[in-house]
Amino acid sequence: MYFAGIDIGSASSKAVILNEHKVLAAHLIETGPESRATARDVMNGVLNAAGLGMDDLTGVVATGYGRINVPFAGEVITEIACHAKGVHALFPRARTILDMGGQDCKAIRIDERGNHVAFAMNDKCAAGTGRFLEIMADYLRVPLAEIGPLSQTATEDTKISNVCTVFARSESARHLRRGVSKANILGGIHAATADRVYGLLKRVGLEADFVISGGIAKNIGVVRRVEARVGLPAHISEEPQIIGALGAAYFAREKLGGR
């Protein structure tokens, strides 16, 4: 039997297929303007990667912002529960999750069975999200993939007192006019991001082991500053963006496959 999890996120969409024993394939694409079309595209991608067809699937569970727009899903489950399930499958000892996505950031505390027991979410503005970092990278004219490594070359993290995008841009402009290097400004932006998400982690109660998921987990600058802020090393999976889809696939196996 084959089971699929699909996560339609605000910035990217992911799908995972597993059987009764292991993960067979994963696929990731940008989320388009129409969730239904995106769902079909990402599902076709993962089915092709696994060498399967839609009729081969025993069950599909959808999660993420666009989960209600996945017409072929047998069930929809919140991203909080799916991230908890996915992290627990990869890191059974994990108790705290920081999921840093494109347009929101979530801190989740889970129990020894992978059930979420508390969560806090930053969804009021772009601060602490991938979108915030994308805007700042664009303003500083540094490719997004390079801002993390460049921030690691900073001689000091320039103080960025406000992570509101508008004010952070204004502060960065003032620092640039004063001759502050882009590396130091990015160090400050990454440190401010770490401070922001640390507040979320404190709200749920920080426990070891600690996992970072989401696209920002690929940004070494943020990861290192979050680790320093919380005083714990972070566990990061090989592909941190598929955690929600992975959890959804495990839910599909449990709920729709009788296991």
RAGIUR-V479753 format. One record per pair of residues at least 4 apart in sequence whose ideal C-beta (glycine too) atoms are under 6 Angstrom apart, sorted by sequence separation. I is the first residue (numbers start at 0). J is the second residue. D is the distance in whole Angstrom. If there is no record, write none. Layout:
# RAGIUR-V479753
i=I j=J d=D
i=I j=J d=D
This chain:
# RAGIUR-V479753
i=8 j=12 d=6
i=51 j=55 d=4
i=62 j=66 d=5
i=76 j=80 d=5
i=78 j=82 d=6
i=86 j=90 d=6
i=109 j=113 d=6
i=110 j=114 d=5
i=141 j=145 d=6
i=145 j=149 d=5
i=179 j=183 d=5
i=212 j=216 d=6
i=235 j=239 d=5
i=241 j=245 d=5
i=250 j=254 d=6
i=251 j=255 d=5
i=252 j=256 d=5
i=7 j=12 d=5
i=17 j=22 d=5
i=31 j=36 d=6
i=46 j=51 d=5
i=61 j=66 d=4
i=76 j=81 d=6
i=99 j=104 d=5
i=125 j=130 d=4
i=126 j=131 d=6
i=136 j=141 d=5
i=141 j=146 d=5
i=161 j=166 d=4
i=162 j=167 d=6
i=174 j=179 d=4
i=179 j=184 d=6
i=200 j=205 d=5
i=211 j=216 d=4
i=253 j=258 d=6
i=17 j=23 d=6
i=31 j=37 d=5
i=109 j=115 d=5
i=110 j=116 d=5
i=121 j=127 d=5
i=125 j=131 d=4
i=215 j=221 d=5
i=226 j=232 d=6
i=252 j=258 d=5
i=6 j=13 d=5
i=16 j=23 d=5
i=30 j=37 d=5
i=86 j=93 d=5
i=98 j=105 d=4
i=136 j=143 d=5
i=226 j=233 d=5
i=16 j=24 d=5
i=61 j=69 d=4
i=107 j=115 d=5
i=108 j=116 d=5
i=159 j=167 d=6
i=5 j=14 d=5
i=66 j=75 d=4
i=97 j=106 d=6
i=108 j=117 d=4
i=15 j=25 d=5
i=86 j=96 d=5
i=133 j=143 d=6
i=136 j=146 d=5
i=174 j=184 d=5
i=4 j=15 d=5
i=61 j=72 d=4
i=96 j=107 d=4
i=107 j=118 d=5
i=159 j=170 d=5
i=222 j=233 d=6
i=14 j=26 d=5
i=28 j=40 d=6
i=59 j=71 d=6
i=3 j=16 d=5
i=28 j=41 d=5
i=59 j=72 d=5
i=95 j=108 d=6
i=105 j=118 d=6
i=106 j=119 d=5
i=171 j=184 d=5
i=13 j=27 d=5
i=59 j=73 d=6
i=60 j=74 d=5
i=61 j=75 d=5
i=62 j=76 d=5
i=82 j=96 d=6
i=1 j=16 d=6
i=2 j=17 d=6
i=26 j=41 d=6
i=58 j=73 d=5
i=63 j=78 d=5
i=105 j=120 d=5
i=11 j=27 d=6
i=12 j=28 d=6
i=60 j=76 d=6
i=62 j=78 d=5
i=82 j=98 d=5
i=1 j=18 d=5
i=104 j=121 d=5
i=157 j=174 d=6
i=11 j=29 d=6
i=12 j=30 d=5
i=26 j=44 d=4
i=11 j=30 d=6
i=26 j=45 d=4
i=62 j=81 d=4
i=103 j=122 d=4
i=216 j=235 d=5
i=10 j=30 d=6
i=24 j=45 d=5
i=8 j=30 d=6
i=26 j=48 d=6
i=157 j=179 d=5
i=209 j=231 d=5
i=211 j=233 d=5
i=104 j=127 d=5
i=216 j=239 d=4
i=24 j=48 d=4
i=83 j=107 d=6
i=104 j=128 d=6
i=205 j=229 d=6
i=207 j=231 d=6
i=209 j=233 d=5
i=210 j=234 d=5
i=211 j=235 d=5
i=12 j=37 d=5
i=24 j=49 d=4
i=23 j=49 d=5
i=83 j=109 d=5
i=87 j=113 d=3
i=102 j=128 d=5
i=157 j=183 d=5
i=208 j=234 d=6
i=214 j=240 d=5
i=7 j=34 d=5
i=14 j=41 d=5
i=157 j=184 d=5
i=212 j=239 d=5
i=14 j=42 d=5
i=101 j=129 d=4
i=102 j=130 d=5
i=155 j=183 d=6
i=159 j=187 d=4
i=12 j=41 d=5
i=16 j=45 d=5
i=84 j=113 d=6
i=101 j=130 d=6
i=153 j=182 d=5
i=158 j=187 d=6
i=159 j=188 d=6
i=162 j=191 d=5
i=192 j=221 d=6
i=83 j=113 d=6
i=134 j=164 d=5
i=138 j=168 d=5
i=152 j=182 d=5
i=153 j=183 d=5
i=156 j=186 d=4
i=157 j=187 d=4
i=212 j=242 d=4
i=7 j=38 d=6
i=14 j=45 d=4
i=34 j=65 d=3
i=38 j=69 d=4
i=156 j=187 d=5
i=189 j=220 d=4
i=193 j=224 d=4
i=197 j=228 d=5
i=83 j=115 d=4
i=159 j=191 d=4
i=189 j=221 d=5
i=193 j=225 d=5
i=16 j=49 d=5
i=35 j=68 d=5
i=131 j=164 d=6
i=149 j=182 d=5
i=153 j=186 d=3
i=162 j=195 d=5
i=34 j=68 d=4
i=156 j=190 d=4
i=190 j=224 d=5
i=150 j=185 d=4
i=189 j=224 d=5
i=193 j=228 d=5
i=79 j=115 d=5
i=126 j=162 d=4
i=149 j=185 d=6
i=150 j=186 d=5
i=79 j=118 d=5
i=125 j=164 d=5
i=146 j=185 d=5
i=150 j=189 d=5
i=139 j=181 d=5
i=3 j=56 d=5
i=135 j=188 d=5
i=1 j=55 d=5
i=1 j=56 d=5
i=2 j=57 d=6
i=8 j=63 d=5
i=9 j=64 d=5
i=2 j=58 d=5
i=3 j=59 d=5
i=4 j=60 d=5
i=5 j=61 d=5
i=6 j=62 d=5
i=7 j=63 d=4
i=0 j=57 d=4
i=6 j=63 d=4
i=7 j=65 d=3
i=7 j=66 d=6
i=5 j=69 d=6
i=127 j=192 d=5
i=127 j=195 d=4
i=126 j=195 d=6
i=127 j=196 d=5
i=151 j=220 d=6
i=150 j=220 d=4
i=147 j=218 d=4
i=147 j=219 d=4
i=147 j=220 d=4
i=121 j=199 d=6
i=119 j=199 d=5
i=119 j=202 d=4
i=119 j=203 d=5
i=129 j=214 d=5
i=117 j=203 d=4
i=129 j=215 d=6
i=10 j=101 d=3
i=9 j=101 d=5
i=104 j=196 d=6
i=9 j=102 d=4
i=106 j=199 d=4
i=106 j=200 d=5
i=108 j=203 d=4
i=108 j=204 d=6
i=106 j=203 d=5
i=97 j=196 d=6
i=95 j=205 d=5
i=95 j=206 d=5
i=94 j=206 d=4
i=100 j=213 d=5
i=95 j=209 d=5
i=96 j=210 d=5
i=97 j=211 d=5
i=98 j=212 d=5
i=99 j=213 d=4
i=93 j=208 d=5
i=98 j=213 d=5
i=92 j=208 d=5
i=99 j=215 d=4
i=93 j=210 d=5
i=90 j=210 d=6
i=86 j=210 d=5
i=90 j=234 d=5
i=89 j=236 d=5
i=86 j=242 d=6
i=85 j=242 d=4
i=82 j=242 d=6
i=85 j=245 d=4
i=82 j=243 d=5
i=85 j=246 d=3
i=88 j=249 d=6
i=81 j=243 d=5
i=84 j=246 d=3
i=82 j=246 d=6
i=78 j=243 d=5
i=81 j=246 d=4
i=84 j=249 d=5
i=81 j=247 d=5
i=76 j=250 d=5
i=62 j=243 d=5
i=73 j=255 d=5
i=62 j=247 d=5
i=60 j=247 d=4
i=60 j=250 d=5
i=60 j=251 d=4
i=59 j=251 d=6
i=58 j=251 d=4
i=58 j=255 d=3
i=58 j=256 d=6
i=57 j=256 d=5
i=27 j=240 d=6
i=25 j=241 d=5
i=15 j=241 d=6
i=13 j=240 d=6
i=13 j=241 d=5
i=15 j=244 d=4
i=14 j=244 d=6
i=15 j=245 d=5
i=13 j=244 d=4
i=17 j=248 d=5
i=15 j=248 d=5
i=6 j=243 d=4
i=6 j=244 d=4
i=5 j=244 d=6
i=4 j=244 d=4
i=4 j=247 d=3
i=4 j=248 d=3
i=3 j=248 d=6
i=2 j=248 d=5
i=4 j=251 d=6
i=2 j=251 d=4
i=2 j=252 d=4
i=2 j=256 d=6
i=0 j=256 d=5
